[in-house]
């Protein structure tokens, strides 16, 4: 049972990392919420509820979030 849980934890963290990085690549230039994302630059501030909550939607935010999950996955492997 412990091996079963460990394998599922590894699979979860790896999948979350890949999905976050993939979403960052696919929606780096535009999205339904912010169609002019490419014109705003690589990083732009959080507008809060004014634009429907635009926090953590830039490509740079996805890179940081993906790196966090990658670090998390490596930490679980080492532990």
Kinemage of the C-alpha trace (Angstrom):
@kinemage 1
@onewidth
@group {chain A} dominant
@subgroup {mainchain}
@vectorlist {calphas} color= white
{ca unk a 1} P 0.000 0.000 0.000
{ca unk a 2} L 2.833 2.455 0.699
{ca unk a 3} L 4.282 1.914 -2.770
{ca unk a 4} L 0.832 2.473 -4.253
{ca unk a 5} L 0.517 5.829 -2.464
{ca unk a 6} L 4.038 6.916 -3.366
{ca unk a 7} L 3.496 6.120 -7.044
{ca unk a 8} L 0.262 8.094 -7.069
{ca unk a 9} L 1.896 11.071 -5.352
{ca unk a 10} L 4.662 11.081 -7.972
{ca unk a 11} L 2.164 10.785 -10.806
{ca unk a 12} L 0.059 13.622 -9.390
{ca unk a 13} L 2.942 16.061 -8.928
{ca unk a 14} L 4.413 15.324 -12.357
{ca unk a 15} L 1.030 15.701 -14.064
{ca unk a 16} L 0.273 18.975 -12.268
{ca unk a 17} L 3.687 20.355 -13.276
{ca unk a 18} L 3.210 19.396 -16.921
{ca unk a 19} L -0.351 20.741 -17.059
{ca unk a 20} L 0.649 24.106 -15.555
{ca unk a 21} L 3.568 24.523 -17.970
{ca unk a 22} L 1.411 23.419 -20.923
{ca unk a 23} L -1.308 25.909 -19.988
{ca unk a 24} L 1.331 28.623 -19.739
{ca unk a 25} L 2.574 27.826 -23.246
{ca unk a 26} L -0.850 27.485 -24.871
{ca unk a 27} L -2.325 30.649 -23.368
{ca unk a 28} L 0.823 32.810 -23.273
{ca unk a 29} L -0.378 35.222 -25.973
{ca unk a 30} L -4.118 35.416 -25.379
{ca unk a 31} L -7.014 33.904 -23.502
{ca unk a 32} L -10.755 34.431 -23.288
{ca unk a 33} L -10.318 36.570 -20.192
{ca unk a 34} L -7.470 38.725 -21.557
{ca unk a 35} L -7.368 38.692 -25.387
{ca unk a 36} L -4.624 41.358 -25.516
{ca unk a 37} L -2.237 39.503 -23.219
{ca unk a 38} L 0.646 39.711 -25.727
{ca unk a 39} L 0.385 43.521 -25.827
{ca unk a 40} L 0.571 43.787 -22.043
{ca unk a 41} L 4.090 42.355 -21.908
{ca unk a 42} L 5.593 39.248 -20.399
{ca unk a 43} L 4.369 40.140 -16.934
{ca unk a 44} L 1.523 42.375 -15.841
{ca unk a 45} L 0.015 43.201 -12.465
{ca unk a 46} L -3.015 41.644 -10.860
{ca unk a 47} L -6.156 43.664 -11.582
{ca unk a 48} L -8.174 41.894 -8.917
{ca unk a 49} L -11.918 41.615 -9.400
{ca unk a 50} L -11.974 44.546 -11.869
{ca unk a 51} L -11.324 42.276 -14.869
{ca unk a 52} L -12.804 39.154 -13.397
{ca unk a 53} L -9.744 38.342 -11.279
{ca unk a 54} L -6.606 38.370 -13.411
{ca unk a 55} L -4.140 37.239 -10.765
{ca unk a 56} L -1.597 34.598 -11.798
{ca unk a 57} L -2.552 34.403 -15.460
{ca unk a 58} L 0.632 35.686 -17.112
{ca unk a 59} L 3.114 33.284 -18.675
{ca unk a 60} L 5.699 34.284 -16.063
{ca unk a 61} L 3.323 33.254 -13.261
{ca unk a 62} L 2.901 29.843 -14.886
{ca unk a 63} L 6.679 29.416 -15.062
{ca unk a 64} L 7.015 30.162 -11.340
{ca unk a 65} L 4.096 27.894 -10.448
{ca unk a 66} L 5.464 25.084 -12.646
{ca unk a 67} L 8.910 25.422 -11.055
{ca unk a 68} L 7.324 25.258 -7.611
{ca unk a 69} L 5.554 22.004 -8.466
{ca unk a 70} L 8.739 20.617 -10.050
{ca unk a 71} L 10.619 21.436 -6.829
{ca unk a 72} L 7.799 19.799 -4.881
{ca unk a 73} L 8.055 16.636 -7.000
{ca unk a 74} L 11.842 16.470 -6.536
{ca unk a 75} L 11.485 16.988 -2.780
{ca unk a 76} L 9.040 14.093 -2.543
{ca unk a 77} L 11.454 11.846 -4.466
{ca unk a 78} L 14.362 12.774 -2.168
{ca unk a 79} L 12.301 12.361 0.983
